[in-house]
Amino acid sequence: MAQRKHVLVRMDPAVHEAVARWATDELRSVNAQIECALRAALKQAGRAPSSGADK
């Protein structure tokens, strides 16, 4: 398995709080929730990676 990339994301505190509440509702960490949302956006845009596990 390839190494996971580390990325620093700067966001508005209100956006972070909303993502944190969403993550809590779905029993995920904020990091996992952001990755899940990005994967869904990539899939919707037809840009999902061709390899790697879909979560």
C-alpha positions as CSV (number, residue, x, y, z in Angstrom):
1,M,0.0,0.0,0.0
2,A,1.3,3.4,-0.9
3,Q,2.2,5.9,1.8
4,R,-0.6,8.3,2.7
5,K,0.0,12.0,1.9
6,H,0.0,14.6,4.6
7,V,-1.8,17.9,3.6
8,L,-2.3,21.0,5.6
9,V,-5.7,22.5,5.0
10,R,-6.6,26.0,6.2
11,M,-10.3,26.7,6.6
12,D,-12.7,29.1,8.2
13,P,-13.3,28.1,11.8
14,A,-17.1,27.9,11.1
15,V,-16.5,25.5,8.3
16,H,-14.2,23.4,10.5
17,E,-16.9,23.3,13.2
18,A,-19.6,22.2,10.7
19,V,-17.3,19.4,9.4
20,A,-16.5,18.4,13.0
21,R,-20.3,18.1,13.8
22,W,-20.8,16.2,10.5
23,A,-17.9,13.8,11.4
24,T,-19.3,13.2,14.9
25,D,-22.7,12.4,13.5
26,E,-21.2,9.8,11.2
27,L,-18.7,8.5,13.8
28,R,-15.6,9.6,11.9
29,S,-12.7,11.8,12.6
30,V,-12.6,15.2,10.9
31,N,-9.7,14.0,8.7
32,A,-11.7,10.9,7.6
33,Q,-14.8,13.1,7.0
34,I,-12.9,15.4,4.8
35,E,-11.4,12.5,2.8
36,C,-14.9,11.0,2.4
37,A,-16.3,14.3,1.2
38,L,-13.5,14.7,-1.3
39,R,-13.9,11.2,-2.6
40,A,-17.6,11.8,-3.1
41,A,-16.9,15.1,-4.9
42,L,-14.3,13.4,-7.2
43,K,-16.7,10.6,-8.0
44,Q,-19.5,13.0,-8.8
45,A,-17.2,15.1,-11.0
46,G,-16.0,12.0,-12.9
47,R,-12.5,12.4,-11.5
48,A,-12.3,9.6,-9.0
49,P,-8.9,7.8,-9.0
50,S,-8.9,4.6,-11.0
51,S,-7.0,2.8,-8.3
52,G,-7.2,2.7,-4.5
53,A,-9.8,1.5,-2.1
54,D,-13.2,3.2,-2.2
55,K,-14.4,3.9,1.3
